[in-house]
Amino acid sequence: MSQKEALQLFEERKVRTVWDDQEEKWYFSIVDVVSVLTDSDYQTARKYWKVLKGRLSKEGNETVTNCYQLKMKASDGKMRLTDVADTEQLFRLIQSIPSPKAEPFKQWMAQVASQRIDQMQDPELSIDQGQRLSVA
């Protein structure tokens, strides 16, 4: 599985993502998404996700059982296993989190996915984006 890790920004908040070349899918850190949607810090978001995951699991929600864990760079710089979800799974999880940011976040996710597809069709877009990010 060839993966490319990237930080994406939603309203100036970092969301760790991984692009899987083989599956041609983005995977998003669930805790980062929970942090954005609940407007909370990392530890609070982690606890929120733990409780939500337990509740959804008891309800028999397949989205939770289908979540993966991938190694992602943590705030301490170490690579740690992190619960991740692809776009489809994340849309389902977002429905379980009451947040006024849910709809804008869904639109942002669709934009991230669309940009990657555009970059695959025109590799120069990746170069342009890389240059813009290095200047910022």
HELIX and SHEET records of a PDB file:
HELIX    1   1 ILE A   30  THR A   38  1                                   9    
HELIX    2   2 TYR A   42  LYS A   58  1                                  17    
HELIX    3   3 GLU A   62  THR A   65  1                                   4    
HELIX    4   4 THR A   87  ILE A   94  1                                   8    
HELIX    5   5 ALA A  102  GLN A  121  1                                  20    
HELIX    6   6 GLU A  124  VAL A  135  1                                  12    
SHEET    1   A 5 GLN A   3  PHE A  10  0                                        
SHEET    2   A 5 ARG A  13  ASP A  20 -1                                        
SHEET    3   A 5 LYS A  25  SER A  29 -1                                        
SHEET    4   A 5 MET A  79  ASP A  86 -1                                        
SHEET    5   A 5 TYR A  68  LYS A  73 -1                                        
END                                                                             
